[in-house]
Amino acid sequence: MKKFADIVERVKDLSLEEKEDLHVILDYILAEERRNEILQHHKESLGELKSGKLKFYSSPGALLKTIYS
């Protein structure tokens, strides 16, 4: 945890322009990681669909009936 605190302190010492650049870079990194996470979930869902574990329901009532049965 000390390492994270050290990074925060170093960021505080950056100029405003450097902080803004870092913000843009972090936004890009976070978006890329989120896209990868979504892709991984998509691949897992396809696997569940092929194996028959994933089911679709035509109405909310049918889904609720399955959940509470």
Rosetta blueprint (number, residue, H / E / L):
1 M L
2 K H
3 K H
4 F H
5 A H
6 D H
7 I H
8 V H
9 E H
10 R H
11 V H
12 K H
13 D L
14 L L
15 S L
16 L H
17 E H
18 E H
19 K H
20 E H
21 D H
22 L H
23 H H
24 V H
25 I H
26 L H
27 D H
28 Y H
29 I H
30 L H
31 A H
32 E H
33 E H
34 R H
35 R H
36 N H
37 E H
38 I H
39 L H
40 Q H
41 H H
42 H H
43 K H
44 E H
45 S H
46 L H
47 G H
48 E H
49 L H
50 K H
51 S H
52 G L
53 K L
54 L L
55 K L
56 F L
57 Y L
58 S L
59 S L
60 P H
61 G H
62 A H
63 L H
64 L H
65 K H
66 T H
67 I H
68 Y L
69 S L
